[in-house]
């Protein structure tokens, strides 16, 4: 009996030793995960002189950054920078003009990203009310219905334009005289995210027939209902007509938007 007990204990000890050896053999020491790239999602950042915003970088892979980074602007007379503990940067517009905002890893110049920073002297001017609206897909209750096309530019975020979504789908603003537009805002509708625009173009024309593509967006989404998003594009040409061409919505058979507003820069 004692011999059998001894053999059982010996077998148990041997099993523990074998398991320990296998565990040690299977264990690997992994180097800490370190980011290999960085990006700034905004291609262009627009600020009014005196305004401050916080800009964050996106690290690749999507981890908390291990490296140290430096933010800088090419022309310090345009903006001041304040580094934050979370490796974002607070940008304060101090002058006017255009420069480049850049983030670079301090141990590798190849890990870098940049964005154009444009500072204007005063707030953009909303000229939406100066335009007449026309659509190729009207609300089922007509233009004057509760969700007819004029609701898209009525300045009221509690209303919306709703219509069937079929290709082609476009909305046109016509001005009495040519305007230079550089900024526009979209406000999402109150429900059904599938009706939101996803891919679109902004075009300009002076005869309503020949169009220039001024801005193009793809894969855009709205994080909430009634969210207002602003888009800036380079443009120094004046047009009488501006058109929103919705190439795709988010998959619904209807399209909706609460507001489309357009802006021009103030004269310096």
Secondary structure, 3 states (H helix, E strand, C coil): CHHHHHHHHHHHHHHHHHHHHHHHHHCCCCCCCCCCEEECCCCEEEEECCCEEEECCEEECCCCCCCCEEEEECCCCCEEEEECCCCCEEEEECCCEEEEEEEEECCEEEEEEEEEEEEECCCCEECHHHCEEEECCCCCCCCCCCCCHHHHHCCCCCCCEEEECCCCCEEEEEEEEEECCCEEEEECCCCCHHHCEEEEEEEEECCCCCCEEEEEECCCCCCCCCCEEEEECCCCCCEEEEEEEEEEECCCCEEEECEEEEEECCCC
